[in-house]
Amino acid sequence: MPAVVAAALLLAAGCSSGSSEGVGFPGQGPRTVPPSTAPASPATESAAPAKGSVQVLRTVAENLKSPWGLAVLPDGGLLVSARDDATITRVDPDTGRTTELGTVSGVSPAGEGGLLGIALSPHYASDRMVYAYFTSASDNRIVRMLYDPRKPAGEQLGAPDTVFKGIPKGPIHNGGRIAFGPDGMLYAGTGESGRRGLAQDKNSLGGKILRLTPDGEPAPGNPFPDSPVYSYGHRNVQGLAWDDRQRLFASEFGQDTWDELNAIKPGGNYGWPDAEGRSSDPRFQNPIAQWHTDDASPSGIAYVHGVIWMAALKGERLWRIPLRGTRAAAAPQAFLTGTYGRLRTVAPAGDGKLWLITDNTDGRGHPKKGDDRILELRVS
């Protein structure tokens, strides 16, 4: 079955009453089964500390334009996608030197669309493939490209190979975050492109979290037969992260009232457009934390030592959400409020540190001298 027509399988997809639980962890057999998201008993897991801290260690790089996605290379180098320029740049985290790898062909930037999330192949050491989610002239799609650092700057990216297409596009709500999970599968957060009804339609790719093989096929163990849909009822998902027990969390933009952080259950319905934030309707999964939209508008998230860190765009702050299992252990705590403007992407940097990318040059922010930038933070 060609990977690029995998989306057409949705037309025949049915609904399964069961949901898959994770049993395939690294070193324990085939890594094709979804990680578990079953709520943990409070008696079996300790809570992260209610209060934490953030220390800005340094500015790693400056003068980036509309940065969006981030991938960390095995040698520590940082790959950054530029939404509007459709370029991928390598940043040396020690010197801040930037090297443009090349332009991703086929990208059609407009509104909130363009070159969005990027991720390294789970077999990067051998295949050197970089995956990207972008808006084309007709849809949102996922491609992969060979990265060859031996070639001259500007020519280091191979031609994009489309592995999945047909995700609805629009001037708003294009989703865009991609990440490989602990099961080796490719997860993608999509938006409903401004067409609310797509989120509840399991035959649509809009307003979903998708789970795919690295070749773009519906992943084995997905909750709906022959479908890439992993969860639905989302408005616009731009943050994906797993905890140390392989449980998936996702951030989601609300409309006028509530932004959300969700623990993702395979086959779960997260309510949009029938519910925004917490709901008493038993059909819907409730968020583990929610914020007024002026305080958040969340994009990227990262997990470090029992805590989800969430970058906020309109809220211009970094949120800390301590966890006990798949529940919030205490009220969220805000840091860097208004200091660096809009915050787009956050990623673990090892040793209790984070990489944080600002996004003030996306047409909605107010750029200052040096914007946009990558910061290195120490967090607890």
C-alpha positions as CSV (number, residue, x, y, z in Angstrom):
1,M,0.0,0.0,0.0
2,P,1.6,3.4,-0.9
3,A,2.3,5.4,2.1
4,V,1.1,8.6,0.5
5,V,-2.4,7.3,0.1
6,A,-2.7,6.1,3.7
7,A,-5.1,9.0,4.4
8,A,-7.6,7.4,2.0
9,L,-8.0,4.5,4.4
10,L,-10.0,6.8,6.7
11,L,-12.9,6.5,4.4
12,A,-13.4,2.9,5.4
13,A,-12.2,3.2,9.0
14,G,-14.5,1.8,11.7
15,C,-14.6,2.4,15.4
16,S,-13.2,0.0,17.9
17,S,-14.6,-0.1,21.4
18,G,-11.3,-1.1,22.9
19,S,-8.1,0.9,23.3
20,S,-4.5,-0.4,23.1
21,E,-2.3,-0.3,26.2
22,G,1.5,-0.1,25.8
23,V,3.6,-3.2,26.3
24,G,6.4,-2.6,23.7
25,F,9.2,-0.7,25.3
26,P,12.8,-0.5,24.0
27,G,14.6,-3.8,24.5
28,Q,11.4,-5.6,25.2
29,G,10.3,-7.0,21.8
30,P,8.7,-5.3,18.8
31,R,8.4,-1.5,19.3
32,T,5.0,-1.1,17.6
33,V,2.5,-1.0,20.4
34,P,1.3,2.4,21.7
35,P,2.8,3.5,24.9
36,S,0.4,3.3,27.9
37,T,-1.6,6.3,29.0
38,A,-3.6,4.6,31.7
39,P,-3.9,6.7,34.8
40,A,-1.5,5.7,37.5
41,S,-2.6,5.1,41.1
42,P,-1.4,7.9,43.3
43,A,-0.2,5.2,45.7
44,T,2.3,3.9,43.2
45,E,3.8,7.2,41.9
46,S,5.3,10.1,43.8
47,A,4.4,13.7,42.9
48,A,6.8,16.2,41.5
49,P,7.5,19.1,43.8
50,A,4.7,21.7,43.8
51,K,7.1,24.6,43.2
52,G,10.1,24.8,41.0
53,S,12.6,27.3,39.5
54,V,13.9,28.5,36.2
55,Q,17.4,30.0,35.5
56,V,18.3,31.5,32.2
57,L,21.8,30.3,31.6
58,R,22.6,32.0,28.3
59,T,21.4,33.0,24.9
60,V,22.5,30.4,22.4
61,A,21.6,32.0,19.1
62,E,19.9,35.2,18.0
63,N,18.3,36.8,14.9
64,L,16.3,33.7,13.8
65,K,13.3,34.4,11.6
66,S,10.0,32.7,12.4
67,P,11.6,29.7,14.1
68,W,9.1,26.8,14.8
69,G,10.5,23.3,15.1
70,L,13.5,21.9,16.9
71,A,15.4,18.7,16.6
72,V,18.5,17.8,18.6
73,L,21.3,16.0,16.7
74,P,23.3,13.2,18.3
75,D,26.3,15.5,18.4
76,G,24.3,18.1,20.3
77,G,23.7,20.4,17.3
78,L,20.3,22.0,17.0
79,L,18.2,21.9,13.8
80,V,15.6,24.7,13.6
81,S,12.9,25.1,11.0
82,A,11.8,28.5,9.8
83,R,8.1,28.6,9.2
84,D,8.0,31.5,6.6
85,D,11.4,30.9,4.9
86,A,10.9,27.1,4.6
87,T,14.5,26.6,5.6
88,I,16.2,24.4,8.2
89,T,19.3,25.7,10.0
90,R,21.8,24.0,12.2
91,V,22.8,25.9,15.3
92,D,26.1,25.1,17.1
93,P,25.0,25.3,20.8
94,D,28.6,26.1,21.9
95,T,29.3,29.0,19.6
96,G,25.9,30.0,18.4
97,R,27.1,29.7,14.8
98,T,24.3,29.1,12.3
99,T,24.5,27.1,9.1
100,E,21.6,26.9,6.7
101,L,21.1,23.3,5.5
102,G,18.8,24.3,2.7
103,T,15.2,25.2,1.7
104,V,12.5,22.5,1.8
105,S,10.8,22.5,-1.6
106,G,7.0,22.4,-1.8
107,V,6.3,24.6,1.2
108,S,3.6,27.2,0.8
109,P,3.7,29.6,3.8
110,A,0.6,31.5,4.5
111,G,-1.2,32.5,7.8
112,E,-0.2,30.0,10.4
113,G,1.0,27.5,7.8
114,G,4.5,26.9,6.4
115,L,7.4,24.7,7.5
116,L,6.4,23.6,11.0
117,G,7.6,20.7,13.1
118,I,10.8,18.6,12.5
119,A,12.1,15.4,13.9
120,L,14.9,13.0,13.5
121,S,14.4,9.4,12.2
122,P,14.5,6.8,15.0
123,H,17.3,5.3,12.8
124,Y,19.1,8.5,12.2
125,A,22.5,7.1,13.0
126,S,22.2,4.9,9.9
127,D,19.7,6.7,7.6
128,R,20.4,10.4,8.5
129,M,16.8,11.2,7.7
130,V,15.1,14.4,8.9
131,Y,11.3,14.5,9.0
132,A,9.3,17.7,8.5
133,Y,5.6,18.7,8.7
134,F,4.6,21.5,6.3
135,T,1.8,23.3,4.5
136,S,1.8,22.8,0.8
137,A,-0.4,24.4,-1.8
138,S,-3.0,21.8,-1.3
139,D,-2.7,20.3,2.2
140,N,-0.5,19.7,5.3
141,R,1.9,16.8,4.8
142,I,4.9,15.0,6.3
143,V,8.1,14.4,4.3
144,R,11.6,13.1,5.0
145,M,14.9,14.3,3.7
146,L,18.5,13.1,3.7
147,Y,20.7,15.4,5.7
148,D,24.3,15.3,4.4
149,P,26.6,17.7,6.3
150,R,29.5,17.0,3.9
151,K,27.8,19.0,1.2
152,P,28.1,22.8,1.0
153,A,25.9,25.0,3.2
154,G,22.5,25.5,1.5
155,E,22.7,22.1,-0.3
156,Q,22.8,19.7,2.6
157,L,19.1,18.7,2.4
158,G,18.0,16.1,-0.1
159,A,14.7,16.3,-2.0
160,P,11.7,15.7,0.2
161,D,10.1,12.3,0.0
162,T,6.4,12.5,1.0
163,V,5.5,9.8,3.5
164,F,2.0,11.1,4.4
165,K,-0.3,13.7,3.0
166,G,-4.0,14.9,3.0
167,I,-4.0,16.6,6.3
168,P,-6.5,19.6,6.0
169,K,-4.9,23.0,5.7
170,G,-6.2,26.5,6.4
171,P,-5.1,30.0,7.3
172,I,-5.3,28.9,10.9
173,H,-5.1,25.7,13.0
174,N,-2.6,23.7,10.9
175,G,-1.2,21.8,13.9
176,G,2.3,20.9,13.0
177,R,4.2,19.2,15.8
178,I,5.8,15.8,15.0
179,A,7.8,13.5,17.2
180,F,8.9,9.9,17.3
181,G,7.5,8.2,20.4
182,P,9.2,5.6,22.6
183,D,7.6,2.9,20.5
184,G,9.4,4.1,17.4
185,M,6.2,5.4,15.7
186,L,5.7,8.9,14.3
187,Y,3.1,11.0,16.1
188,A,1.7,14.2,14.5
189,G,-0.6,16.9,16.1
190,T,-3.0,18.3,13.5
191,G,-5.5,21.2,13.6
192,E,-9.1,21.4,12.3
193,S,-8.0,24.1,9.9
194,G,-10.8,26.4,11.2
195,R,-13.5,23.8,10.2
196,R,-14.8,22.7,13.6
197,G,-16.7,19.7,12.5
198,L,-13.5,17.9,11.3
199,A,-12.4,17.4,14.9
200,Q,-15.2,15.0,15.7
201,D,-15.1,13.3,12.3
202,K,-13.0,10.2,12.7
203,N,-12.9,10.0,8.8
204,S,-11.0,13.3,8.7
205,L,-7.3,13.9,9.6
206,G,-8.1,17.3,11.0
207,G,-8.2,18.0,14.7
208,K,-6.4,14.7,15.6
209,I,-3.2,13.2,16.9
210,L,-2.0,10.7,14.3
211,R,0.2,7.7,14.9
212,L,2.2,6.4,11.9
213,T,5.0,4.1,11.0
214,P,8.2,5.8,9.9
215,D,7.0,5.0,6.3
216,G,3.7,6.8,6.8
217,E,1.4,3.8,7.2
218,P,-1.2,3.6,10.0
219,A,0.8,2.2,13.0
220,P,0.1,-1.3,14.3
221,G,-2.1,-1.2,17.5
222,N,-3.9,2.0,16.6
223,P,-7.4,2.2,18.2
224,F,-9.4,2.4,14.9
225,P,-8.9,-0.3,12.3
226,D,-6.6,0.7,9.3
227,S,-6.7,4.3,10.5
228,P,-3.8,6.6,11.5
229,V,-6.1,8.4,14.0
230,Y,-4.8,7.9,17.6
231,S,-7.1,10.5,19.4
232,Y,-9.6,13.0,18.2
233,G,-11.8,16.0,19.2
234,H,-8.8,18.4,19.2
235,R,-8.8,22.0,18.1
236,N,-5.1,22.5,17.3
237,V,-2.4,20.4,18.8
238,Q,1.2,21.8,18.7
239,G,2.8,20.1,21.7
240,L,3.7,16.4,22.2
241,A,5.8,14.9,25.0
242,W,6.2,11.6,26.8
243,D,7.0,11.0,30.5
244,D,9.5,8.4,31.8
245,R,6.8,5.7,31.7
246,Q,6.1,6.3,28.0
247,R,2.8,8.2,28.5
248,L,1.9,10.8,26.0
249,F,0.8,14.4,26.8
250,A,-0.3,17.1,24.4
251,S,-1.0,20.8,24.6
252,E,-4.0,22.3,22.8
253,F,-5.2,25.8,21.8
254,G,-8.7,26.7,23.0
255,Q,-10.8,29.3,21.3
256,D,-12.0,32.0,23.7
257,T,-12.0,30.4,27.1
258,W,-9.7,27.4,27.9
259,D,-6.4,26.2,26.6
260,E,-5.5,22.6,27.7
261,L,-2.9,20.2,28.7
262,N,-4.1,16.6,28.1
263,A,-3.0,13.1,28.9
264,I,-3.6,11.2,25.7
265,K,-5.6,8.0,25.8
266,P,-5.6,5.9,22.6
267,G,-9.0,6.4,20.9
268,G,-9.9,9.2,23.3
269,N,-12.3,12.0,22.4
270,Y,-11.1,15.4,23.7
271,G,-14.3,17.2,23.1
272,W,-13.8,20.0,20.5
273,P,-16.0,21.7,19.4
274,D,-18.6,20.4,21.8
275,A,-16.4,21.0,24.8
276,E,-13.7,23.5,25.5
277,G,-11.8,22.8,28.8
278,R,-13.3,20.6,31.4
279,S,-16.7,19.1,30.7
280,S,-19.2,16.9,32.6
281,D,-20.0,15.0,29.4
282,P,-18.7,11.4,29.9
283,R,-17.9,11.0,26.2
284,F,-15.0,13.4,26.5
285,Q,-11.6,13.2,28.2
286,N,-11.0,16.1,30.5
287,P,-7.7,18.1,30.5
288,I,-5.3,17.7,33.4
289,A,-4.8,21.4,33.4
290,Q,-6.4,24.4,31.7
291,W,-5.7,28.1,31.3
292,H,-7.5,31.2,30.1
293,T,-6.4,31.8,26.5
294,D,-4.8,35.2,27.4
295,D,-2.5,33.3,29.8
296,A,-1.3,30.6,27.5
297,S,-2.0,29.8,23.8
298,P,0.3,26.8,24.2
299,S,2.6,25.5,21.6
300,G,5.6,23.2,22.4
301,I,5.9,21.1,25.6
302,A,8.7,19.1,27.1
303,Y,9.0,16.6,30.0
304,V,11.8,16.8,32.6
305,H,12.0,15.1,35.9
306,G,8.2,14.7,36.6
307,V,7.3,18.1,35.2
308,I,5.7,19.2,31.9
309,W,7.1,22.5,30.7
310,M,4.8,24.4,28.3
311,A,5.7,27.3,26.0
312,A,3.0,29.9,25.7
313,L,2.6,32.3,22.7
314,K,-0.1,34.8,23.6
315,G,0.6,34.3,27.3
316,E,4.4,35.1,26.8
317,R,5.5,32.8,29.6
318,L,6.8,29.3,30.4
319,W,4.4,27.2,32.4
320,R,5.5,24.4,34.8
321,I,3.0,21.7,35.5
322,P,4.1,19.1,38.1
323,L,2.7,15.6,37.7
324,R,1.6,12.7,39.7
325,G,1.2,10.0,37.1
326,T,-1.2,11.5,34.5
327,R,-2.6,14.1,36.9
328,A,-1.4,17.6,37.8
329,A,0.2,17.3,41.3
330,A,-0.2,21.1,42.0
331,A,-1.3,24.3,40.4
332,P,0.7,25.3,37.3
333,Q,3.5,27.9,37.9
334,A,4.5,30.6,35.4
335,F,8.0,31.8,34.7
336,L,9.6,34.4,32.3
337,T,6.2,36.2,32.0
338,G,6.6,38.9,29.3
339,T,10.4,38.7,29.5
340,Y,11.1,37.2,26.1
341,G,7.8,37.7,24.3
342,R,6.1,34.8,22.6
343,L,7.5,31.3,23.3
344,R,7.1,28.7,20.6
345,T,9.1,25.5,21.3
346,V,10.7,23.9,24.3
347,A,12.8,20.7,24.4
348,P,14.9,18.8,26.9
349,A,18.6,19.7,26.8
350,G,19.8,17.0,29.3
351,D,21.0,17.4,32.9
352,G,17.9,19.2,34.1
353,K,18.1,21.8,31.3
354,L,15.8,23.0,28.5
355,W,16.2,24.6,25.1
356,L,13.6,27.4,24.6
357,I,12.8,29.1,21.3
358,T,11.0,32.4,21.1
359,D,8.7,33.4,18.2
360,N,8.2,37.1,17.9
361,T,8.9,37.4,14.2
362,D,5.9,35.4,13.1
363,G,3.8,38.5,12.4
364,R,1.9,38.5,15.7
365,G,4.7,39.4,18.1
366,H,6.7,42.5,18.7
367,P,10.3,41.8,17.8
368,K,13.1,43.3,19.9
369,K,16.7,43.5,19.0
370,G,18.1,40.0,18.7
371,D,14.7,38.3,18.1
372,D,14.2,35.5,17.6
373,R,16.5,33.5,19.9
374,I,17.3,30.2,21.4
375,L,17.8,30.2,25.2
376,E,19.3,27.5,27.5
377,L,17.6,27.2,30.8
378,R,18.2,25.2,34.0
379,V,14.9,24.1,35.5
380,S,13.6,22.2,38.5
